[in-house]
Amino acid sequence: MLAHEEGVRLDQDRIEDLYRRMGDESAEDVVCRALEEIAVRMSYANKLHRRGELTEMRKCLRSLSKIADQIGMTALSRVARDVCTCIDQQDTVALAATVSRLARTGERSLTAIWDLQEFMM
């Protein structure tokens, strides 16, 4: 049995800079809205994958990647881009594996940033 452990990388400097520039309350609001949007886009991308709507899925994941990158979720951003590469290469086997990896990385990234956010308050 394969163990599916995904490392999560958060750019803590980017998050701290966001809090420093915006102040605690505004930064927390931005991060919370970004996390909600990431969760929505991950769910939507999964639906699009099941439906085979890969062009729309690619658009969804490109925006997810940009949002994740803005709040320091570097691993999630990279995996979303990896899924887009699989779509571009029309590699359905790699796409299925990478979509699963996106789900694991997304779940762990969301948990990690919530934990970090609580620490910063």
C-alpha positions in Angstrom: 0.0 0.0 0.0 1.3 3.4 -0.9 1.4 6.1 1.7 0.1 9.4 0.3 1.9 12.0 2.3 2.1 15.4 0.7 4.5 17.9 2.0 3.0 21.3 2.5 5.0 24.4 1.9 3.8 27.8 3.1 5.8 30.9 2.4 5.6 32.2 5.9 7.5 35.4 4.9 4.8 36.2 2.4 2.0 35.7 5.0 3.9 37.8 7.6 4.5 40.5 5.0 0.7 40.5 4.3 -0.1 41.0 8.0 2.6 43.6 8.4 1.4 45.7 5.4 -2.3 45.4 6.0 -2.6 45.0 9.7 -4.0 42.0 11.5 -7.7 42.6 10.8 -7.4 43.4 7.1 -4.9 40.6 6.5 -7.1 38.1 8.3 -10.0 39.2 6.1 -8.0 38.7 2.9 -6.6 35.3 4.0 -10.1 34.1 5.0 -11.6 35.2 1.7 -8.8 33.6 -0.2 -9.2 30.3 1.7 -12.9 30.3 1.0 -12.2 30.9 -2.7 -9.6 28.2 -2.8 -12.0 25.7 -1.3 -14.7 26.6 -3.7 -12.4 26.4 -6.7 -11.0 23.1 -5.6 -14.5 21.7 -5.4 -15.4 23.1 -8.7 -12.3 21.8 -10.4 -13.1 18.4 -9.1 -16.6 18.6 -10.6 -15.2 19.8 -13.9 -12.7 16.9 -13.9 -15.5 14.3 -13.4 -17.5 16.0 -16.2 -14.5 16.0 -18.5 -14.6 19.8 -18.9 -10.9 20.2 -19.0 -10.7 23.7 -20.6 -12.9 25.2 -17.9 -11.0 23.2 -15.3 -7.7 24.6 -16.5 -9.1 28.2 -16.1 -10.3 27.4 -12.6 -7.0 26.0 -11.5 -4.9 28.8 -13.0 -6.9 31.3 -10.9 -6.7 28.9 -7.8 -2.9 28.8 -8.3 -2.7 32.6 -8.4 -4.8 33.0 -5.2 -2.8 30.3 -3.4 0.4 32.0 -4.4 -0.7 35.4 -3.1 -1.2 34.0 0.4 1.9 31.9 0.5 0.5 28.5 -0.3 3.4 27.6 -2.6 2.9 23.8 -2.7 -0.8 24.1 -3.6 0.0 26.7 -6.3 2.6 24.5 -7.8 0.4 21.4 -7.8 -2.5 23.3 -9.4 0.0 24.4 -12.2 1.1 20.7 -12.5 -2.6 19.7 -13.1 -2.8 22.4 -15.9 0.3 20.9 -17.5 -1.3 17.4 -17.5 -4.3 19.0 -19.2 -2.1 20.7 -21.8 -0.3 17.5 -22.5 -3.6 15.5 -22.7 -2.1 12.9 -20.3 -5.2 11.4 -18.7 -3.3 9.0 -16.4 -1.1 11.8 -15.0 -4.1 14.1 -14.8 -6.0 11.6 -12.6 -3.0 11.2 -10.3 -2.2 14.9 -10.1 -5.9 15.8 -9.4 -5.7 13.3 -6.4 -2.4 15.0 -5.4 -4.1 18.4 -5.6 -6.9 17.2 -3.2 -4.4 16.0 -0.7 -2.1 19.0 -0.9 -5.1 21.4 -0.8 -6.5 19.7 2.4 -3.2 19.8 4.2 -2.4 23.4 3.0 -5.8 24.7 4.2 -5.2 23.1 7.6 -1.6 24.5 7.8 -2.6 28.0 7.0 -5.4 28.0 9.5 -3.0 26.8 12.1 -0.5 29.5 11.1 -3.1 32.1 11.1 -4.2 31.2 14.7 -0.6 31.4 15.8 -0.2 34.9 14.3 -3.2 36.3 16.1 
